[in-house]
């Protein structure tokens, strides 16, 4: 019986990549858009740090808002990862995107209600919205990565590229809105309001796409049907939304009886990938955005300096996530990835001495490399790890890896405060 079931599982995995199912490129585009939407609101809040620093100069907004956001996202994701096999993926992701939309609206309402005044009350309100963004991220990001992990690697790559593109797009939009109102009265605030209005519209678009368009694509139906046939219980609402007639019911029954690897077993088998994700984001968030916003000194670019640095990070993070698509450019060696992750820690002394002794050109180069290397390693890890597992296992592993990613971000954000040692705060 065990041999028969194993053979059935193997046969199911062998049909993993469909050859004649339509909608691949449409799905890739939608994954990219949904990736943008998953971080668009939070990146928007990061990108208007110039406005918040001007509004709340005593509260270190670039650090405090991140420190509020990340623990919320991390705790939410850990809880949902633990119960991943029982949580309906469609409802989870829809809840995340809807929460992004209403939280972005809340930023606008808060600013308009307070007439753009600073002070403790408005800052607490902004912190509450930041926590809501973290909650939405913890709900949606792990759910989306898990959902796409049992589909084509190109879908995960597109989603991850979208996450990076959200930073690049928000940076470009911020520079545009800042430039439009640069010489007008209250220009900084007007630019920020226009900026968040655009973000709210985009988040609504993501809700509509995920709810009504994405589940109808033939290739998405194929993979969700396949996941259901392998015993996944998290795609039930997706199957209904896509009007899918699940096939291979006998295969699903056999695989369900056999059982998938537990989360603990998946973690043990992929502990190196998990730690790679953790350390990659620990380093990145110990530098970005707090250090880049507050600790790089005064330069000729003035108030534009932090905006330019954040924009360069986001643009090169996006570029790094497309490099693995080039023939022979993807790092697949597990040892090679570990070496690359540890080598990035040389950036810490590099940033310290550059901020202290070098000019703004070198800081821009270092910031660009920080983004490039982080984006590249993220795609290499998340597209390599799920190979060889069944759909339910790939979904669970995707959630586990994103949990370690969030854990790295949380510790990195906390470590970012170490840059303030000796500065009187």
N, C-alpha and C positions, 0 to 999 in steps of 0.2 A: 504493500500500500504506500509506504513512504517513497519508494522509487517512482511509483506511478505519479504521485502528487508532485514530486520534484521535477519529473519530466514535463508535467503539465505547466508548472510554474516557469520552467525554462522556455517552453514553447510560447508561453504568453509574453515573456520578455523579448523573445526573438522578433516579435511583431511590433516592437516598440516604435519604430520609425515608419510611418505610413508613406507610401510613395505616390498615391493618387488622391489624397484627401485635400480638398481645396481650402484656401483661406490662410495659408502659412504667412504670407507677407502682410496681410491685413491684421492677423493676430500679432505679428511682431510690432507693427505700428501701434496697435492698441496697448500692448505691453509697455511700450516706450512711453505712451501718454499716461498710462496708469502709474508707471514709475515716477514720472514727473509729479503727478498729483499726490503721491504718497509722501513727498517731502516738500512740496511747493509752499505750503503754509508756513512750515517751520523755517525753511530757507528764507522766506520773505521776512520773517521776524529777525533772523540773523542779519539779513542784508540791509535792514533799516537801522542798524546799530548806531549809525551816525545821528539819526533822529532821537533815539532813546538815550544815547549818551548826552546829548544836548538837553533833553527833557529831564533826565534823572541822573545828574552828574555825580551825586553822592553814593549811588547804590550799585555801581559796577554792573550795569545791566547785561553786558555781553557775557559775563560770567554767571551772574545769578539766574538769568533766564534759562541758560543752558543747564545749570545745576538743578533747576526745578523740572525742566523738561525730561532730562535723561533718566533719572530714577523712576519717574512715572512710566515712561516707555519700557524700561527694563523690567520692572516688577510686573507690569501688565503682560508683557511677552512671556516671561517665565511661567506665570500662572496658566496662560493659554497654551504654552508648549506642553506643560504637564498634562493638561486635559485635551490635548490636540485631537486624539482619536475620537472624542465625543462631541467636538464642536463642529457645527456645520460651517464649512468654509465660505459658502456664498453669503450667509447671513453675517458672518464675522467680517468679511471684507466690505460688504455694503455698509455695515454699522460704522466701520472705520472711515470710509469716505464721506458719509453723511456727517459724522462728527467733525471732520476736517472743514467741511463747508460751513457749518453753523459756528464753529470756533473762529473762522476767518471773518465771518460777519460780526462776531462779538468784538473783534479788534476795532472794526470801524465804528460800531455803536459806542464803545467805550471812549474812543477818541472824540467823537462828536458830542457825546454827553458831557464830557469834562472840558470841552472847548480847547483841547490840547494843552491843558495845564499839567504841570509836574506835581511832585509831592508824593507822600507815602501812600495815600488812598489809591490814586490812579496806578501807581507802581504795583501795588498788591493786586489790582485788577488785571494788569498785564501779566503778572505771574500766574494768576489763575488760568488765563487763556493759554499761557505757555504749558501749563500742566495738562490742559485739555488736548493740546497738540500732541503731547507725549502719550496720552491715553490712546488717541486715534492712531498714532504711529505704531504703538505696541499691538494694537488690534489688527491693523491692515498690513503692515510690512511683513511680519512673519507669516501671516495668512497667504499673502500673494506669493512669497518665495516658496512656501510649501506647496501651494497650488500649482505653480509653474515647474516645480522640480520633477514632476512625473510627466512633463511634456517635453518638447524639444529643448536642447541646450540654448538654441538661439532665442527662445522666449525669455529664459532667465537673463541672458546677456542683454537683451533689449530692455527688460525691466530695470536691471542694474544700471544700464546706460541712462535710462530715464531718471533714476534717482540722482545721478550726477548732472544730467541736463537740467534738472530743476534748479540746481545751484547756479549753473551757468546762465540760464534764462532769467532767473530772478536778479542776478547781478547786472545783466545787460538792461533789464527793465528798470532796475533801481537807478542806474546811471542815466538812463533816458529821462525818467521822471524827475530825478534830481536836477538834471540839466535844464529841463523845461521851465522849472520854477526857481532856478538858482538866483536870479536877480530880482525876484518879486517879494513883496512883503509876506512873511509867514511861508516862504517858499519851501522850506524843509518839511513842514507839516502838510502842505498841499500835495507835494510829491508823494509822501508816505500814504496819504489817504487814497490817491489815485492808484497807487501801487497795490494796496490791499483790496480795492474794488475789483481790479483785474484778477487778482488771486481768487477771490470769492467766485467769480464767474467761471474760472477754470475748474475749480473744485466741483462745482455743480455739473460741469461737462463730464467729469470723471465718474460721478455718481450715475449719470444717465448711460454712459458707455458700458460700465460694468454691469448695470442692471438689465439693459435691454439689447445691447449689440454683441458684446464679447461672447456670451454663452450660446449665441446662435451660429457662430462660425463653425463650419464643418469639421475643421481640424481640432478645435476645442472640444466639440462633441465627441470626436473619436477618442481623445485621450481621457476624457471624463468617463466615458463608457468603459474604457479599458481599466481605469482605476476602480470603478464600481465592480467590474468582473473579477478583480483581484482582491476583493473583500473590503474596499474602502467604504466607510460609513460617513465620511465627511463630505462626500459629493452628492448627497441625496437631493438637496435643493437645486444644485447645478444640473443634475439629470432632469429634474422636472422643468427647470427654466429653459433648458435647451431642447425639450421635448425628445429626449433620448430614449430609445429602446435598448436597454442594456443587453449586450450579447455575452456569450460565453458564461452562462449562469452556472454551469457545472464546474467550470474552472474556478469561479468565485467561491463556490461552496467548498471545494477542495482546499483552496488557499486559506479560506477563513478557518477551516478546521485545523490546518497545519499551523496557522498563526504567523504573524509577522514578528520580526525582531523587536524586542522592547526598546524603549528610549535609552535605557542604560546600556544595552548591548550595542546599539547604534553609536552611542557616545564613545564607548571603549574602542570600537573599531575605527573611529574617526577623530580620536582625541587630538591628533596632530593638526588636522584641519580646524578643529574648534579653537585650539590655542593660537593658531595662525590668525584666525579672525579676531580673537580677543586682543592680541598684541598689536595687530595692524591698526586697529581703531583706538587702542589705548594711546599709542604714539600720536596718531593724527589729532585726536581731541585734546591732548595735552598741549598742543600748539595752536590749533584752529578751533574756534575763532578768537578766544580770549587774548592770547599772546599777540596775535596779529592785529587786534583792535586797539590794544592799550599799551603794549610794552615795546614798541618798535621805534620810539623816539619821535622827534619832530623833524619833518622833511619838507622839501619844497612843494610837494603835492598838497600839503595842508590837510583839510578835512576829506579830501579825495583819497588820501593815502590808504586808509583802512579799506575803503570801498574797492580800490584797485587791487589790493592784496587778496581780498576775499574773492574778487572776480577771477583773478589769475588762478587761484586754487581750484575754483569750481570748473573753469574751462579745461584745465589740464587733467583734473579728475575725470571729466567726460572723455577726453582724448584717451586716457589710460584704459578706459573700459572698452574701447573699440580696438585697441592693439591686439588682443587675443584672437580677433577675427582674421588677422593676417596669417598667411600660410607659414607655419613654423615659428610663429612669434609667441604662441601660448606656452607658458611654463606649466608642465604637467607632472614633473618629478616632485614627489612629496618632499624629498630632502632638499631639493632646489628651492622650493617655496619656503621651507623653514629657514634656510640660509638667507634668503632675500628679506624675510620678515625681520630677522635679527639685525641685518645690515642697516636697515632703516633707522635704527636707534642712534646711529652716528649723526643723525640730523639734529639731535638735541644740543650737543656742543656747537654744532655748526650754526644753529639759529642764535644761540647765546652770544657767540663771538661776533656774528654778523650784526646783530642788533647793537652791540657795544662799540664795534670798531669800523664796520664797513658802511657803504652808502646804500641808498634805496634800491639801486639796480641789483645788487647781490641778494638783497632780501626778496625781491621779486622772483629771481631765479630759484632760490631755495623753496619758496612757497609753491612755485610751479612744479618742482620735482616732488614735493610732499604730496600734492594732488595727483600727479601722474602715477607715482608708484603705488599709492593707496588704491586708486581706481583699478589699476592693472591687477594687483594681487587679489582684490575682491572678486573679480570675474573669474580668475584662474581657480580660486578655491571653490566658489559656489557652483561652477559648471563641472568641475572634476569630481567632487565628493559624491553626488547622487548616483554615479554610474554603477550598474550591476545590482541595484536593488529593485524591489517591486514598487508599484505606485504608492501604497500606504506608507512604506518605509521611506521612500523619497520625500514624501510630504512631511513626515515626522523629522527626518534629518534636516530638511530645509529650515524648519522651525527651530531646531536645536542650534544650528549654526548661526542663525540670526540672533538667537538669545545670547550667544557668546559675543557676537558683534556688538549688541547693545550693552553687554557687560563691560566690554572694552571701552566703549564710549563713556559709560558712567564713571569708570575709574579714571579714564583720561581727563574728563571734565573736572573731577576732583583734584587730580594731579596738576591741572592747569593753574590752580591757586598757588602752587609752590613758586611760580614766577614772581609773586608779590612779596616774597620773603625779603626783608630789608628795605621795603618801600613804605613802611609806616601804616600798613593795613592788614 
